[in-house]
């Protein structure tokens, strides 16, 4: 099984869309050990964790992992940069999902 990480940015204004991006360079094991993350059972038999971060917490976490994504996922890193830099109107909080999926390998 493979483990992925995805971010969903939730805006303060309900008229604004939720944004989504997968961020495979964020370290799943480190996230799962973070006290802000809880194990959930979204898909039976698979490992799933979810954390809800404030804008400030998401900015700090993105800064910690940012460099690891620049080689292969620069456009995704820049997308997160843009969404978080836009402030609370675009991102009030970020839902971070760590999920196990069947890779076929």
TORTOR-382533 format. One line per field, with one value per residue (C-alpha): residue number from 0; residue in three letters; chain; x, y, z. Coordinates in Angstrom, 2 decimals, padded with zeros to 5 digits, always signed. Example, Ala and Ser with C-alpha at 12.3 -4.5 7.8 and 13.67 -1.06 7.14 Angstrom:
2
n <- (0 / 1);
res <- (ALA / SER);
chain <- (A / A);
X <- (+012.30 / +013.67);
Y <- (-004.50 / -001.06);
Z <- (+007.80 / +007.14);
END
This chain:
105
n <- (0 / 1 / 2 / 3 / 4 / 5 / 6 / 7 / 8 / 9 / 10 / 11 / 12 / 13 / 14 / 15 / 16 / 17 / 18 / 19 / 20 / 21 / 22 / 23 / 24 / 25 / 26 / 27 / 28 / 29 / 30 / 31 / 32 / 33 / 34 / 35 / 36 / 37 / 38 / 39 / 40 / 41 / 42 / 43 / 44 / 45 / 46 / 47 / 48 / 49 / 50 / 51 / 52 / 53 / 54 / 55 / 56 / 57 / 58 / 59 / 60 / 61 / 62 / 63 / 64 / 65 / 66 / 67 / 68 / 69 / 70 / 71 / 72 / 73 / 74 / 75 / 76 / 77 / 78 / 79 / 80 / 81 / 82 / 83 / 84 / 85 / 86 / 87 / 88 / 89 / 90 / 91 / 92 / 93 / 94 / 95 / 96 / 97 / 98 / 99 / 100 / 101 / 102 / 103 / 104);
res <- (UNK / UNK / UNK / UNK / UNK / UNK / UNK / UNK / UNK / UNK / UNK / UNK / UNK / UNK / UNK / UNK / UNK / UNK / UNK / UNK / UNK / UNK / UNK / UNK / UNK / UNK / UNK / UNK / UNK / UNK / UNK / UNK / UNK / UNK / UNK / UNK / UNK / UNK / UNK / UNK / UNK / UNK / UNK / UNK / UNK / UNK / UNK / UNK / UNK / UNK / UNK / UNK / UNK / UNK / UNK / UNK / UNK / UNK / UNK / UNK / UNK / UNK / UNK / UNK / UNK / UNK / UNK / UNK / UNK / UNK / UNK / UNK / UNK / UNK / UNK / UNK / UNK / UNK / UNK / UNK / UNK / UNK / UNK / UNK / UNK / UNK / UNK / UNK / UNK / UNK / UNK / UNK / UNK / UNK / UNK / UNK / UNK / UNK / UNK / UNK / UNK / UNK / UNK / UNK / UNK);
chain <- (A / A / A / A / A / A / A / A / A / A / A / A / A / A / A / A / A / A / A / A / A / A / A / A / A / A / A / A / A / A / A / A / A / A / A / A / A / A / A / A / A / A / A / A / A / A / A / A / A / A / A / A / A / A / A / A / A / A / A / A / A / A / A / A / A / A / A / A / A / A / A / A / A / A / A / A / A / A / A / A / A / A / A / A / A / A / A / A / A / A / A / A / A / A / A / A / A / A / A / A / A / A / A / A / A);
X <- (+000.00 / +001.06 / +000.39 / -000.54 / -001.19 / -003.83 / -004.73 / -008.17 / -008.30 / -011.58 / -012.34 / -014.15 / -016.69 / -019.06 / -019.25 / -015.56 / -014.67 / -012.71 / -009.31 / -007.62 / -004.11 / -002.19 / +001.14 / +003.14 / +006.32 / +004.72 / +005.99 / +003.05 / +004.76 / +005.56 / +001.98 / +000.49 / +002.61 / +001.51 / -000.97 / -003.29 / -003.96 / -006.50 / -006.97 / -010.25 / -011.76 / -012.86 / -012.24 / -012.34 / -009.00 / -007.01 / -005.01 / -006.44 / -005.51 / -006.95 / -005.76 / -007.48 / -005.01 / -005.50 / -004.06 / -001.04 / -000.45 / -000.77 / +001.73 / +004.24 / +003.80 / +004.06 / +007.26 / +008.69 / +007.94 / +008.16 / +011.72 / +011.03 / +008.48 / +010.33 / +012.18 / +009.21 / +006.10 / +007.08 / +003.70 / +001.88 / +004.18 / +003.50 / -000.25 / -000.12 / +002.08 / -000.55 / -003.54 / -001.97 / -000.54 / -003.99 / -005.01 / -008.12 / -010.51 / -009.18 / -008.04 / -009.56 / -008.30 / -006.72 / -007.84 / -004.83 / -005.60 / -003.08 / -004.51 / -003.50 / -004.31 / -003.78 / -000.85 / -001.11 / +002.50);
Y <- (+000.00 / +003.56 / +006.59 / +010.00 / +013.46 / +015.92 / +019.45 / +021.06 / +024.78 / +026.01 / +029.72 / +031.88 / +032.97 / +030.17 / +031.71 / +030.94 / +027.43 / +024.93 / +024.31 / +020.90 / +019.69 / +016.49 / +017.12 / +013.88 / +015.59 / +016.26 / +013.47 / +011.19 / +009.58 / +012.95 / +014.10 / +010.97 / +011.51 / +015.15 / +015.63 / +017.63 / +014.57 / +011.88 / +008.44 / +008.16 / +005.21 / +006.64 / +003.40 / +000.14 / -001.66 / +001.42 / +003.85 / +007.39 / +010.40 / +013.91 / +017.16 / +020.55 / +023.44 / +027.17 / +029.34 / +030.11 / +026.42 / +025.52 / +028.25 / +026.93 / +023.34 / +024.29 / +026.18 / +023.09 / +020.81 / +023.33 / +022.64 / +018.90 / +019.52 / +021.97 / +019.44 / +017.35 / +019.33 / +022.97 / +023.95 / +022.37 / +024.11 / +027.43 / +026.71 / +026.21 / +029.33 / +031.35 / +030.01 / +030.48 / +033.91 / +035.15 / +035.11 / +034.24 / +035.20 / +032.33 / +029.97 / +030.11 / +026.65 / +023.64 / +020.04 / +017.76 / +014.12 / +011.32 / +008.35 / +004.85 / +003.74 / +000.69 / +001.35 / -001.91 / -002.79);
Z <- (+000.00 / -000.68 / +001.50 / +000.12 / +001.51 / +000.30 / +001.33 / +001.18 / +001.81 / +003.23 / +002.82 / +005.34 / +002.74 / +001.71 / -001.77 / -002.36 / -003.56 / -001.51 / -003.09 / -003.30 / -004.05 / -003.39 / -001.68 / -001.77 / -000.52 / +002.89 / +005.14 / +006.08 / +009.09 / +010.61 / +010.09 / +011.62 / +014.75 / +015.06 / +017.94 / +015.67 / +013.51 / +014.32 / +012.85 / +010.99 / +009.20 / +005.86 / +003.96 / +005.94 / +005.92 / +004.96 / +007.10 / +007.18 / +009.32 / +009.24 / +010.75 / +010.68 / +010.66 / +011.02 / +008.27 / +010.48 / +011.27 / +007.58 / +006.63 / +009.18 / +008.04 / +004.37 / +005.11 / +006.82 / +003.84 / +000.97 / -000.22 / -000.56 / -003.29 / -005.48 / -007.66 / -008.82 / -007.85 / -008.20 / -009.71 / -006.74 / -004.25 / -005.97 / -005.93 / -002.14 / -001.80 / -003.67 / -001.74 / +001.69 / +000.87 / -000.21 / +003.44 / +005.34 / +002.54 / +000.42 / +003.20 / +006.66 / +007.56 / +005.84 / +006.16 / +005.71 / +004.86 / +005.09 / +003.24 / +002.28 / -001.25 / -003.41 / -005.71 / -007.61 / -006.84);
END
